[in-house]
Amino acid sequence: MTPHFTSTIAGAPRIGARRELKFALEGFWSGALTGRDLSQTAKTLTNAYADQLAGAGLDSIPTSGRSYYDAMLDTTALLGVFPERFHDVADHDNDGLPTHIDRYFATARGTVEFPASAMTKWFDTNYHYLVPELSADTRFILDDSALLGDVQDQLTRGINARPVLIGPLTYLSLARSTDGSDPLDHLETLFEVYARLLAKLPTDWVQLDEPSLVTDLAPDLLQRVRAGYTRLAQRGGVFVNTFFGAGDQALRTLTGIGLGAIGVDLVSDGVTPLEAWTGEELLVAGIVDGRNIWRTDLCAALATLRRLQARGPVAVSTSCSLLHVPYSLTPETALNPEVREWLAFGEEKVAEVAALARALAGEVDETLFDAAAASLADRRHSVLTASRDASITDADRKRGPFEARLAAQEQALDLPPLPTTTIGSFPQTQQIRSARAKFRTGTITAQEYGDAMRAEVADVIARQEELGLDVLVHGEPERNDMVQYFAELLDGFLTTANGWVQSYGSRCVRPPILFGTVTRPTPMTVEWFAYAQSLTNRPVKGMLTGPVTMLAWSFVRDDQPLAVTADQVALALRDEVSDLVEAGAKVIQVDEPAIRELLPLRRADQAAYTEWAVGAFRLAIAGAPDEVQIHTHMCYSEFNELIRSIIDLDADVTTIEAARSDMQVLAALKSSGFHLGVGPGVWDIHSPRVPEPAEVAGLLTAALESVDPKRLWVNPDCGLKTRGWEETTASLKVLVAAAEQARSTLLQRA
């Protein structure tokens, strides 16, 4: 029997505490760094984190080897199933990187000839993954030399390494078919492939992540999963981990088949009785929150662990991988001292896991437990978290009928058919970043910084007019991030100096901390909008981030219902909408790219979520008069699952990421009877390529076949913050030309 471990974490971050991997990736992509440079950076980060975990006292160390983008993409590479369009990308020695690295990055970022694979959110988080593309003819060919080498390196270094892999069910459940077949038809075959892989791994334990087991699954599929894991369990030391939801279904499926360990998320779960677990397997208890940044109630957690330990062997862990939280609280010396005492980032969570494991073994650190209890009591009674009542009625969430609004907006805006626009941001150039850094360090004054940003706004407006766009944006040069910008201006939020987490690839974000009651001290965007609008006769959009996205992309207080917090944010935004209208805004965009993100994974829980999420958005916009056109934007989500809620948002125009997913949302729009304005994106801005005119024209033609031309807008998939001006200008020229050609065709048919 494989010896049990007592303490671990569910998974490790990869980007680096100072975003070392981000900069190495971008250096490699630009040609400034070699493959050896990138490989060495990834190895250094992997080794340093493993040493940190071992030094903290954890006795089982998770490792996925060197990862250069995303665990799902790593699995695609491991299984040898890159998209067929990239098969001709030549393998060659990249000086320390895997030989498949060019196909790997082509899948993630696209090439001049071909688009990247679709990207969407990892369950209900703000992390993104690359969607596998499979067909009935897919054949899995193990390419495991890099993984085996990295694991052996850890063992040689004396690390009790535990390889962490995406499990067969989750990998196939999240894949997309290229030929209409069901990716899950490959399940039995993939279990056999995993059996061959697991036999090669030289470690006592191997972890297979199966978060799909917390979602709604049919009984026959669960039986197939049970049979597959019965086969894998013969290896010994197989640990199946679940997270992001209740573990009851997973336990019913997996207990009693010889697995070494089963992991459950006791934070999202709410600590259900776990009745299916009889104590035969090691229960890896995810009792420390891996997704949020509040200190653990150590006393309550220890009581739960002791109750479970009375039934069988228990190991202490985090509820999910720590890639979802910042590395350490130590650098955050400028935070409000009172609030700082309530927090635990990655390093602090590792310490909590170790302390709980020691306590479970009989060695309780009274000082640490007392400090945690005092912190919780202070937070509970602090004036910073005191609740405030808001009198909100159903009428506060309603606008006039859409047809009446549309008539008023057509008269107010006088736009051509198929109006063109962008999503909000334009390139954040080195000059913009430099000015922001100088202002932050006091090198330039507020007046000098404001002048520099106004010059950027003027430049963006002039460029858009020259391109021929119909509805303009100010470009958002003053905004470091679409959530952080507002968090810095709203009471009830804190922002960090170095609280970076990976969103995808080299993209990192610093989620704000929503710790108390949210209010708006002063207008936040009116000055920028008014200046931009003064430079042009064309309508300029007022740009806001919606209440659900503010929550989804922040670390949110867990001491009151999310619905209450969402309404507080919505009321602050409602005041901003009113001020924008007073300043002359005819179009206001309230972005909700994260509307799908917080959707509960179980269908039984989804209706309650959509009710408050939709209600909060409508509360934010309902004060706008009929003639003001309200836009919203969504990206990288499974829209088909949420189409009814998108309709219920009642935005006049919804712009949606669609190019990267090949317009898959169109079928849902058509079948749902979507009657509002919509702009399915015709340019995938996350691929470093200028789209071909025929490509954009084809996407626009497909959109016209499913959407009433009177309701259709033409726009990119997402904001242009990460793009350069050369490709932005070239791509927008293609977009505008495609719209003009489509207008001509419509006029000829009329």
N, C-alpha and C positions, 0 to 999 in steps of 0.2 A: 504494500500500500504506500502511495506517495505521502511523505510527511506533510502534515498541515502547516500552513503559515498562519500568522496571527494578525498581521497589519500590512496594509498596502494602500495604493490609490488605484482608481479604475483606469486611469490613463494619464499620460504625460503631455504637456504642451511641447511644441516643437520650434516656435518662432524665435525664442530667446528673450530674456528679460529686457534687453536693450534692442530688441528687434534685429539681432545679428543676422538671422537667416533671411529676413526680408531684404536687407541691404546686400547680402551676398547673392541672392537670387537676381535682384535687379542689376547688380554688377555683372553677373554672368550673362543675363539676357542682352545687356548693352555691349558686351564684348570687353568690358573693363576688367573682368576677373576670369580666371581660367576654371576649367572643370575641377581641377585639383583644389583651387581656392574654395569653391562652393562645397565640395565634398568634405574638406577639412573643417569648414565652419560647422556643417551639420554634425560631423563626428564629435567635435569639441563640445557642442551643445548637448548632444545625447549623453556623452560620458559625464559631463559636469552635473547634469540633472540626476543621473543614476547615482553618482557619488553623494549628492545632496540627500536623496531619499535614504540611501543606506546610512549616511551619517546621522540622520534624524531618528534612526532606530527601526525603520520598516524592514521586515524580513522577507519580503517578496517584491521585486522591483519590475514594474511593467516596462516593456520596450517594444517599439514597433520598428526598430532599426532607423536608418536615416530616411526621413521623409522629406520630399522637396515641394509638396503642394498640398496633398489631401489624402487621408487614409483610404477613401473609396477609390481614388485614382491609383494609389499604391496597390490595392487589391486587383484592379484591372491589369496593372503591369505584372503583378505576381502570377496571374492566371493567363497572361498572354492573349488578352482579348481587347486590344486597342481597336478603335473604329476602323472599318475596312478602308476608308478613304485615306488613312495615314499609313497603310501597310507599305507603301513605296517610299516612305521617309527613311532614308538610309541609316542603318546602325553603324556607329563607328566609335572608336575609342575616344572618350571624353576626359581622359586624364584623371581617372579616379571615380568618375560617375558611372552608373550602370550603362551598358551598351544601348539600352532602349531609351535613354533619356530624351533623345530628340522626338521620338514618337510620344513620349510621356508629356513633354511640354507642348507639342502640337495639339494633343488632345485637350489640354487645359487652356491653351491660348489661341489656337487656330494657326493657320499659315496664310500666306498671300493667296493661295488657291482655295483653301477649304476652311470652313468655320469650325470653331471649337465645339466640343460636346456641350450639351445643355448643363447649366448649373442651377441648383436650387437649394433651398434651406434644409439643413439636417434636422429632421423631425421638427420640434417646436423651439428651435434655437436660432440665433443669428449667425451661426456658422453655416457655410455653404459647402456643398460637395459636388463633384463632377459626376454626372449621371451616366452609368454604363450603358452601352448600346449593344444589344444582343439580338440574335435572330435564331430561327430554328436550326440553322446550319452552324451555329457557333461551336467551336471546339476549344476546350481549355487545354493550354500547353504550359505547364509550370515553368516559370522563370524565377527560381528561388535562390540563385547563388548570392545575390546581394543581401537578402534577408538572413540566410544561413551564416554568411560571413560576419554580419553585424552582431548576430546573437552570439556566435563563438567568441567574438572580440570581448563582449561583456563578461562571458564566463571566464575567459583568460585573465581578465582584470579582477577576478574575484567577486563579481557582482552576481547575486542570486537572481538572474534575469528570468522574466516570464514573458515570452513573446505574446503580443496582443494583435489579433487579427479580426477583421470584419467577418462575421459568421456567414455561412452559406445562405440561410434564409434572408437575412437582412440585405446582403448583396443583391440577390435576385429580386427581392421585393421592391428595391429602389431602382432597378434597372428599367430601361425603356426598350420596347421591341422596335426593330427596324422593318419588320415584315408582317406584323399583326399577330405573331405567335406570342405565347405567354412565357416570359422569362422563367417562371417557376417550373416550367416543364423540364428544366435542366437540374432540378433540385437533387434528385438521386445521383445523377452523374457528378454534380459538384461535391456532394458528400464523399464520393469515392476519391475525387481529386484531393480533397482535404485530408482524407485518411492517409494518402501517400505522402503529403506534405508533413503532417504531424509525426509520422514515423521517422522523418529525417531530423526533426528538431531535437537538439541534444540537451534539453532542459527537463527538469522534473515536472514543471507546470507549463501549460499553454492556455491562453485566454482567448475565447471566441466571443466577440461582442454581438449580441442579438437584441438590440432595442426594438426590432420589429415584433418581438414576442409580447410587448406591452400594448400592441394595437389590436384592433378587432380582426381575428383570423377565423376562418371556417374550420370546423372540427376535422374534416378530412385532411386539410393542410397540416394541422397540428399533429395528426397521426403520422404523417410523412416526416415531419420534423423529429418526432420522437424516435421513429425508426432510424433516421439518419444519425442522430446523436447516440443511439444505442450502438451503432457501428463505431463511431469515433471514440466512445467511452472505453473501448477495449484497449486503447493505447495506455490508459492510466494518466492521472494528472490533468484531465481535461476540465477546465473551468469555463462555464457558460455564464456570461454576465449580461444582465438586463438593466436598463435605466430609462429615465424620462417617464415612468409610469408605474402603476401597481404591478407587483410581481406574481400575483395569484395565478394567472394563466400560465406563465412560464413554469412555475413550480408544479402545477398539475400536469404539465406536459413532460417535464424533465426528471422528476423525482423517480427513484427506484429503478434506474436503468444503468447504474454503475458509474455515473459521472463523479469526478472528484470534488467539484464545488459548483455551486450555483450562486450568482450574485443578484441581489435585489436592491432597488432604490427605495430606501425607507424615508426619504424626504418627499419626493413626489407621491409616494405610495400613501402617506399618512399613517404608516405603521399599521397595516391591517394584520389580522391574526396569523397570516401565512400558514393556514391550516394544512395545506398540502405537504408542507415540509415536515418530515417525521424524524429528522436528525440523522438520516443515513449519510447525506452529503455534508461537506463543509458549507455553511451558509456565510457568504461574504456580504456583510451587512453594510450597505451604503448609507451610513448614518450621518456623515458630515457632508453638508451641501456643497456639491461641486459646481453649481451654476450661479449661486448668489454669494454675496460677500459679507453676510452677517455672521457674527460669532455663534458658535454652536452652544446650545444649552447643554453643557457637559453633564450636569446632574441628571437631566431627563434622558439624555442619550445613554448614559451608563445604566440607568434603570431599565431601559428597553433592551439593551444588550444582555443584561443579566437574566431577564425573563427568557430571552431567546436561548441563552447558554444553558439554561436548565433543560432544554429540549434536545440539545445536540451541539456539535462543535461550531464555533463562530469566529470569524475573522473580521476586523474592523476595516472599513474602507470609506472612500468618498462615494457620493451618489452617482457620479459620472466622472468623466475625464476632467482634469484640471485645466485643460486648454480653454475652458470657458471663463476663467477668472484671471486677473493679473497675477504676476509671479510673486510679488512680495509687497507688504505694506511698509516695509522699512524706509523706502525712499520718499514716502508721502508725508514729509515733515510739515507741510503747509496746510494740511487739512484742519478743519475745526477740531480742536483737541477732544471736545466732548463726543462728537460723532466718531472720531477715529477710534475711540475705545470700544465702539460697537462692532468694529469691522474685523474680518479675517480674510486675507487674500490667500494665494496658493501656499506660500511658505507657512503661514499661520495654520492653514487647514491640515497640512502635513503634520505639524506639531500636535494638533488636536487629535488626529488619528492615532499617533503614537501614544499620546497621553491616555486615550480611551483604552487602547490595547493593554497598556501597563496596568490601568485600573481594573480591567476585566481579569487580569492575572493576579490581582490583589495588591498592587502597588499604586495607591491613589495619591496624586500630587495635590494635596489640600490647598496649597497656595494658588495653583492654576485654576482649580475648580471654584474656589472662592472668588477669584478675580472675574471669571466668566459669569458667575451668578450676580456679582455686583454690577457688571456691565449691562446685563439684561434688565436688572431692576432700574438702573439709571435711564436706560432707553425707554422703558415703559412709562416712567413718570416725568420725562423731560417735557418742558414747554415746547421744544422743537417738534415734538410728535403729537402734540395735542390736536384732537380732531375739531373741525369746524363744520357746522351744519350749513348746507346750501339748499335753498328752496327751489327745486327744479320741478317743473311740470311737463306733461307730455307735449304741451303746446310749444315749449322751449326747444323741442327737437324736430319741429316740422317747418317746411317751407311750402310755398304755393305749388300748384300742380305743374308738372314738367312742361306741358305744352304751352301754358301761359308764360312760364319763364323763358322758354325757347323763343317765343315771339318777341318778347321784350328784349332779349339778348341779341337777336338778329338785327333789330332796329338800332340798338345801341352800338353794336360792334361793326356791322356791315362788312363781314368777312367773305372771301371768295369760297366756292366749293372746295372741299378737301383742304382746309386751312393747315398751314405748316407751323410748327412750333418746336421748341426743345423742352427738355424736362426741367431745367433749372440752372445747373451749374455749368460753367465753361472752364477751360483749362486753368488749373492752379499752377501758374508758371513759377519758375525759380525766383523771379522778381517779386511775386506776391508772397511767396514763402519767406523770402529774405526780409521784406518789409514787416511781415508779421513777427518774425523772430526779433528784429531790431526794436519793434514796439514793445514786445514782451520783456526785453532786457533793459528797456529805458534808453536805448541808443538814439531813438527818434521820439519826438513828442506825439501826443494824440492828434494834434493838428496836422503834423507831417504825415502820419499814418493815414488819417482820413483823406488828405489830399491825394495820396498815392492810390488809395482804393477808389476814389472818385474818378481818377484818371483811367483806372482799369474799367470801371463801369462805362465810361464814355467810349472807350475803345470797343468794348463788347457790343454796345448798342450800334455803333457805326458799322461794325463787321456784320451784324445781323441784317441791318438795312441793306447793305451791299449784296448780301447773299439772297435777299428777297423773302426772308421769313415773314410770316403774317402776324403772329403774336410773339412778342419778344420777352426776354428775361433780362435781369440786370447782371447775371453771371455769377453772383454770390462770391466775389473775391474776398469779402470781409469774413466769410464763414470758414472756420477750420473744419467743421463737420456739421451735418444737417441736424443732429441731435445735440451735440455738445454746445453749439452756438446758442441755442435757446436755453439749455440748462444753465449756462453762465449768466443769463439775464433773468431767470425766474427764481424766486425764493422757494426754498424747499429742496433744491438740488445742490450737490457739490461736484466739482470736477477734479480729476487727479492730474498729477504732473507726469506720471510714468505708468499708468494703469493700463498698458496695452494688452489686447487680446487679438488673436488671429480671427479674421472673418473669412478669408479664403486666400490661398496662394501667398502672395507678399502683401496682401491688403490687411492692415491692422486698424483697429478702432480703440478708442478710450471711452468705454461706457461711463456716463455720469452716474452719480449715486443719488437716487431719489429717496431722501431720508425723512421728509416731513411734509407738512401741508404746502401745496403748490399755489403760489399767487404771482401776479405780474405787477411789479412795481411801476414800470414805465413802458411805453411803446417800444417794440423791439426791432421792427423792420420798416417802419413808415418813412423814416428819413431816407433810406436807401431807395425805396420804391419811388418816392416823390422826385428824387434827383434823376433817376433813370427815366421816368415818364416825362420829365421836363425836356429831355433831349430828343424826343421823337413824337410824331403824330400817331404812330402805330400803338396799339395797346400793349402795355407791359404788365406781366403777371406779378401780383404780390405773391410771395413765396413763404409758406409756413410748413412746419412738420406736424403731422397729425397726432392726436393724443395716444392712439394705440402704439404707434411707432416710437413715440417718446418713452413709453413704458417698455416696449420690447427691446429697445436698444440701450436701456439703462439698467442698472442694478436697482431694483425697486423694493421699497419697504415691504416687509412681509407681515406687518402687524395690523393691517386692515385689508379689506377686500380690494382686489384690483379694480373692481367697478367703481368704487369710491374714489380711488386715486385717479382713474381715467377721467372721471367727471371734473375733478379739480383742475387737471391740465386743460380739459376742454373749455372750461369757463375762462381760463386765462387766454386761450386762443380766440375765443368768441369776442373778447374785448379787443384783441388785435385785429380781427376781421372788421369790426366796426370802425376802428381807426383807419384802416386801409381804405374802406369805402368812403369815409369822410375826406380822405386825401385824394380821391378821384380814381381809385382802382376799379376797372370794369371787369377784370379777370383776376381771380385769386385761386391759387393752387394750394391745397392742403394735402401734403403727401402722406400716404399710408402704405409704404412698401412692405410693412411688417404685419399687415392685417391677417395674413394666413399663418404667421409665425407662432402666435400664441394659441392657435386653435388646439384644443385638447385632442389627444391621440385617440381616445375612445369616443365613438359616436354618441354614446349616452350623455356625455358631458358637453357636447359641442353647442347645443341650442342655447344654454345659459351664457356661454361665452359670446356667441355672435350677438345676442340680445344687448349685452352691455357694451360690446365693442362698437357695434353699429350705432347704438344710442349715444355714445361719447362723441363719435365723429359728427353725427347730426346736431348734437348740442353745440359743437364748435362752429358749424357753418350756418345754422338756421337763422341767425340774425341778419344775413345778407339779403338785400332786396332782390326782387325777381330779375331785374335787369343786370345784376352782377353775376357773371358766369363763374361757377365754382368747379374747379378741376381737382382731380386727385390722381396720384400716380402709384403704381404697384409694380414690383419687379421680383423675379426669381422666386416665385411661389407656384404652387399647384392651383391655378385659378379655377380649374374645372370643379374642384371640390367646394369652392366658395362662391360660385357665380350668383346664387340667390342673395347672399349677403352683399355682394358688390352692387347688385341692383338696389338693395335696401339702403345702401349708403346715400343714394339719391343725389350723387354729384352730377352736375350737368355734363361733364366730360371726364372719362377715365382713361388715362394713358397706361398701357400695359406692356411689359416686356413680352415680346413675341418672336422676334427674329431668331434668337438663339434656339428657341424651342420649335422653330419652323412653323409658326402660326397655329400651334395646336389648340390655342384658346378659341379659335374661330368657331369650331364645332359647338363648343359650349355656348358661345354668344348666340349662335343661330338657333340652337335647340331650346334655349331658355327664353327666347323672345325678347332679348335685350333691346330696349327701346331708347336708351340714353345715348349721349355722345360718347364715342370711343376712339382711341388712337392706339391700335396695336403696333408696336415698334417695328420699323422696317430696316433698322441698322443696329447690329449687335456691337455696342460700343466697347465691350470687354475683350474683343479680339483685336490685336494690333494690326489691323488691315483696313484699307479703304474698300468698301463694298463695290462690286461691279454694278454698273447701271442696270443690267439685265436682272441681277439678283434682287435689287430694290424694287424694280418694276414688277417682278414676279410676285414678291410679297404683297405689294400694293394691289395687284390684280386679284390675288387670293382674298385679300381683305374685302375688296369690293363685291366679291361673290357672296359674302356672308353678312355684310353690314350695309345698311341704307346709306348711299352716298351723302345724303344730307346730314348724317350723324358722324361721318368718318373724318378723323384727323390724321395727319401724316407727321410722324415724329420718330426720334431715336428710341431705343429701348430704355435708356437710363440717362442720368446726368453725365456731363462731359468733363468732370473734374480731373479724371486720371489721364485724359488724352492730351496729346500735343496739338498746337495750333495748325500745323501743316496737315495732319490727317483729319482734324476736325473740319477745317475749311473744305478740303477735298470731298469729304464724305457728305457734308451738308449740301454742297453743290449737286451731288448725285441725288440726294433726297429731294431737293427743291425741283430739280429737273424732272424727276419721276412724277411729282405731284402736278407740275404744269402739263406734262404729257397726258396724264390721266384726266385732268380737267378738260383738255381739248377733246379727248375721246368722249367724255360725258356730254359735252356741248354738241358734238356731231351726232350723237344718238338722240338728243332731245328734239 
